[in-house]
Amino acid sequence: MKKFLAVLLVLSMVFTLCACGKKTDDSKYTGKLVVYSPHDADPLNAGVAQFEAKYPNIDVEVIAAGTGELCQRIVAEAENPQGDVLWGGGADTLAAYNDYFQPYVCANDEFIGDAYKDADGYWIGESPLPMVFIYNKTMLDEADVPTTWEGLCNENLKGKIAYCSPSKSGSAYTQLCTMLFSQPTIDEGWDLVKRFIANLDGKLQDSSGNCHKLVASGEYALGVTIEKSAVLYADNPDIGFVYPEQNSAVPDGVALIKDCPNEENAKLFIDFVLSQEVQNILCNDLDLRPVRDDVSYPEYFRPASDIKTVALDQQYVNEHKAEIVDKFTEVYQGTF
């Protein structure tokens, strides 16, 4: 109900803008824009509707799919790009496809911290994604909810944890790497991951989007997920979530597709979704944590300053993804 009302509120704002009929220089922008996006339907539809209200003479087409699928599509279309902008998807995944994006410094660059944008401008963060442990209060006492990655290895949680295969999910891969880098050395990180895998008791999900749903439905007591999925249940008295003491907050990003057919409109869109007005709406009405430092957010978000992040070696994480995922799969298959 909360999400439905929020979408109605956002759309009503859009219709109000349209009804005013105020002519501005924005009406001079014309043509097409093709947006590739893995975002959930609510923020995706609301964001596009707001853009169309501001730029009524731009015809927007949306292609929605998973981040990996969209990136592979961009690769396949590289000789004749069909999309203009990729909106969403973990920056660690986007970084692996830098060759297929072109650098762009957005109009709101000064409000975005260096940690949330590519040093060479190939992608720009638009929503940090802290990791959380979501839990069902009817199945797990709050005193038994882990606050560390090591806590996921407690015997009382064996077989009760919803976690997605990192070969299927970018966020699950980030969670795996956070575990690895939460320890003094990578070898010690793998020791932790091996104990975590054993505690999964042979249960591994095919979609990261299922983890929070399985906890909410009572099929699992606890799940490893991202903040934006957990806050969907902010009004549910049976569901809670905690931030692990060592965290990661790799942002969703937005990127300009190399040699895209509608480059100027794509740049307009990137500037738009990173504007204070839109970031404020997407955050406070649709629960996407803002990347800008001049936007406030709901009280159920932990302040960014209180989230202690692990120093991920992003270059290592990007360059060794296949090796890390293969090793996880090998350990999992060798355990069960």
C-alpha positions in Angstrom: 0.0 0.0 0.0 2.8 2.4 0.9 4.5 1.9 -2.5 1.2 2.3 -4.4 0.4 5.5 -2.7 3.9 6.8 -3.3 3.6 6.1 -7.0 0.2 7.8 -7.1 1.8 10.9 -5.4 4.7 11.0 -7.8 2.4 10.6 -10.9 0.0 13.3 -9.5 3.0 15.7 -9.3 3.8 14.9 -12.9 0.2 15.5 -14.1 0.2 18.8 -12.2 3.3 19.9 -14.0 1.8 18.9 -17.4 -1.6 20.6 -16.6 0.1 23.9 -15.8 1.1 24.2 -19.4 4.0 26.4 -18.6 6.3 26.9 -21.7 10.0 26.8 -21.0 13.1 26.3 -23.0 12.7 22.6 -22.2 10.1 22.3 -24.9 12.8 22.9 -27.5 14.3 19.5 -27.0 13.0 16.9 -29.4 13.7 13.5 -30.8 14.0 10.1 -29.1 15.6 8.6 -26.1 16.1 4.9 -25.4 16.6 4.0 -21.8 17.9 0.6 -20.7 17.2 -0.1 -17.1 17.2 -2.9 -14.5 15.4 -0.7 -12.0 12.2 -1.9 -10.3 9.0 -0.8 -12.0 8.0 1.9 -9.4 11.2 4.1 -9.6 11.6 3.4 -13.3 8.1 4.4 -14.3 8.1 7.4 -12.0 11.5 8.7 -13.1 10.6 8.4 -16.8 7.2 10.0 -16.3 8.9 13.0 -14.6 11.4 13.3 -17.5 8.6 13.2 -20.0 6.7 15.9 -18.2 9.8 18.1 -18.2 10.7 17.3 -21.8 7.3 16.7 -23.5 8.8 16.6 -27.0 11.2 13.8 -26.4 9.8 10.3 -27.1 11.1 8.0 -24.5 11.4 4.2 -25.0 12.2 2.0 -22.0 13.8 -1.5 -22.2 13.7 -3.2 -18.8 15.8 -6.2 -18.0 18.5 -7.4 -15.6 21.8 -5.6 -15.5 23.8 -8.5 -16.9 21.3 -9.0 -19.8 21.3 -5.3 -20.7 25.1 -5.1 -20.6 25.4 -8.1 -22.9 22.9 -6.4 -25.2 25.0 -3.3 -25.3 28.0 -5.4 -26.2 26.1 -7.2 -29.0 24.9 -3.8 -30.4 28.3 -2.1 -30.2 28.6 -1.8 -33.9 25.1 -0.2 -34.2 24.0 1.0 -30.7 20.3 1.0 -30.1 20.2 2.3 -26.6 21.3 5.7 -25.3 21.6 5.4 -21.6 21.9 2.6 -19.0 20.0 3.7 -15.9 20.7 1.4 -12.9 22.9 -1.6 -12.2 25.7 -1.9 -9.8 28.7 0.3 -10.6 31.0 -2.7 -10.1 29.2 -4.4 -13.0 29.2 -1.2 -15.1 32.9 -0.8 -14.6 33.5 -4.1 -16.3 31.9 -2.7 -19.4 33.7 0.7 -19.6 34.7 0.0 -23.2 31.1 0.3 -24.2 30.4 3.6 -22.4 31.6 7.1 -23.1 32.8 9.5 -20.5 30.4 12.2 -19.3 30.7 14.8 -16.5 27.2 15.5 -15.5 25.8 19.0 -14.6 25.5 17.9 -11.0 29.0 16.6 -10.6 30.0 18.9 -7.7 27.3 17.4 -5.5 28.5 13.8 -5.9 31.4 12.4 -3.9 34.4 10.9 -5.7 33.5 7.5 -4.2 30.3 7.5 -6.2 31.6 8.1 -9.7 34.2 6.7 -12.1 37.4 8.6 -12.0 37.4 8.7 -15.8 33.7 9.5 -16.1 32.5 6.2 -17.6 29.6 5.9 -15.0 28.1 8.1 -12.4 26.6 6.7 -9.2 22.9 7.5 -8.6 22.0 5.5 -5.6 24.3 3.9 -3.0 23.4 0.3 -2.1 24.4 -0.6 1.5 24.1 -4.3 2.3 21.7 -5.5 5.0 20.5 -8.6 6.8 16.7 -8.8 6.6 15.0 -11.0 9.1 11.5 -12.3 10.0 10.7 -11.4 13.6 8.3 -14.3 13.9 11.1 -16.8 13.2 14.2 -15.2 14.7 14.6 -13.5 18.0 16.2 -10.0 17.5 18.9 -11.0 20.0 20.0 -13.8 17.6 20.2 -11.5 14.5 23.8 -11.3 13.3 25.5 -7.9 13.0 28.6 -9.2 11.3 29.4 -11.4 8.3 31.0 -13.9 10.7 27.6 -14.1 12.5 26.1 -15.6 9.4 28.1 -18.7 10.2 26.3 -19.4 13.5 24.9 -22.9 13.7 21.4 -21.7 14.7 21.0 -20.1 11.3 22.0 -23.3 9.3 19.6 -23.7 6.4 17.6 -20.5 7.3 19.5 -18.0 5.2 18.3 -16.8 1.8 21.3 -15.9 -0.4 21.6 -15.7 -4.2 24.2 -17.3 -6.3 26.9 -14.6 -7.2 26.9 -16.1 -10.7 23.2 -14.9 -11.1 23.3 -11.5 -9.3 25.5 -8.5 -9.2 24.5 -7.6 -5.7 25.2 -11.1 -4.5 28.7 -10.8 -6.0 29.2 -7.6 -4.1 28.1 -9.3 -0.9 30.6 -12.1 -1.6 33.4 -9.6 -2.2 32.4 -7.7 1.0 32.8 -10.9 2.9 36.2 -11.6 1.3 37.5 -8.1 2.1 36.0 -8.0 5.6 38.9 -10.2 6.7 42.6 -9.3 7.1 43.6 -11.3 4.0 41.8 -12.8 1.0 42.7 -16.3 2.2 41.0 -15.6 5.5 38.1 -14.2 3.6 37.7 -17.4 1.7 37.8 -19.3 5.0 34.8 -17.2 6.1 33.0 -17.8 2.8 33.5 -21.5 3.1 31.9 -21.5 6.6 29.1 -19.4 5.2 28.5 -21.7 2.3 28.3 -24.7 4.7 25.7 -22.8 6.7 23.5 -22.4 3.6 22.9 -26.1 3.9 22.6 -26.5 0.1 20.1 -23.8 -0.4 21.1 -21.2 -2.9 18.7 -18.8 -4.7 18.6 -18.1 -8.4 17.5 -14.5 -8.1 18.6 -11.8 -5.6 15.1 -10.3 -5.8 13.7 -13.5 -4.2 15.8 -13.2 -1.0 13.8 -10.5 0.7 10.5 -12.0 -0.5 11.3 -15.4 0.9 12.0 -13.8 4.3 8.8 -11.8 4.2 6.8 -14.9 3.3 8.3 -16.9 6.2 10.2 -19.4 4.1 13.5 -18.2 5.5 14.3 -16.6 8.8 17.0 -14.3 7.4 18.3 -13.0 4.0 21.3 -11.2 2.7 20.0 -8.3 0.5 20.4 -4.7 -0.3 18.9 -1.8 1.6 16.5 -0.7 -1.1 14.8 -4.1 -1.0 14.7 -4.2 2.8 13.0 -0.8 3.2 10.1 -2.1 1.2 9.0 -3.6 4.5 9.5 -0.5 6.7 5.8 -0.6 7.6 5.7 -4.4 8.3 6.0 -5.0 12.0 7.2 -8.6 11.4 10.2 -7.7 9.3 13.4 -6.0 10.4 16.8 -5.4 9.0 20.3 -4.6 10.3 23.4 -3.2 8.7 26.5 -5.4 9.1 29.3 -3.7 11.0 31.5 -4.0 7.9 29.6 -3.0 4.9 29.8 -2.0 1.3 27.8 0.6 -0.5 28.6 0.2 -4.2 26.1 2.5 -6.0 23.7 1.8 -8.8 25.0 3.9 -11.7 24.0 5.6 -14.8 26.1 5.6 -18.0 26.1 7.1 -21.4 26.3 4.3 -24.1 29.2 4.8 -26.5 28.2 6.2 -29.9 24.5 6.2 -28.9 22.1 7.6 -31.5 20.6 10.3 -29.2 23.5 11.5 -27.2 22.3 15.0 -26.2 19.0 13.6 -24.9 20.9 10.9 -23.0 23.0 13.6 -21.3 19.8 15.5 -20.5 18.4 12.3 -18.9 21.6 11.7 -16.8 21.5 15.3 -15.6 17.8 15.0 -14.8 18.0 11.8 -12.7 20.9 13.3 -10.7 19.1 16.6 -10.0 18.2 17.5 -6.5 14.5 17.6 -7.2 14.4 14.1 -8.7 16.8 12.6 -6.2 14.6 13.9 -3.4 11.5 12.4 -4.9 13.0 9.0 -5.7 14.5 8.9 -2.2 11.6 10.1 0.0 8.7 8.6 -2.1 10.3 5.5 -3.6 13.1 4.6 -1.2 16.2 5.0 -3.3 19.0 6.4 -1.2 20.4 9.6 -2.8 23.9 9.9 -4.0 23.9 13.6 -3.7 25.0 15.2 -0.4 22.3 17.8 -0.4 19.2 15.5 -0.2 17.7 14.3 3.1 16.2 10.9 3.4 13.7 9.0 5.6 14.5 8.1 9.2 14.5 4.4 8.6 17.7 4.9 6.5 20.8 4.8 8.6 22.8 8.0 8.1 25.6 7.4 5.5 28.2 8.5 8.1 27.2 5.6 10.4 27.7 2.9 7.7 31.2 1.6 8.1 32.4 0.4 4.7 35.0 -2.2 3.8 37.8 -1.0 1.5 37.0 -3.1 -1.5 39.8 -3.3 -4.1 37.5 -2.4 -7.0 40.1 -3.1 -9.6 40.7 -6.6 -8.2 37.0 -7.2 -7.8 36.4 -6.2 -11.5 39.4 -8.0 -13.0 38.9 -11.3 -11.0 35.1 -11.6 -11.1 35.1 -14.8 -13.2 37.8 -16.4 -11.0 36.0 -15.4 -7.7 32.6 -16.6 -8.9 34.1 -19.9 -10.2 35.8 -20.5 -6.9 32.5 -19.9 -5.0 30.7 -22.3 -7.3 33.5 -24.9 -6.9 33.4 -24.6 -3.1 29.6 -24.8 -3.1 29.4 -27.8 -5.3 32.2 -29.5 -3.3 30.3 -28.9 -0.1 26.9 -30.2 -1.2 
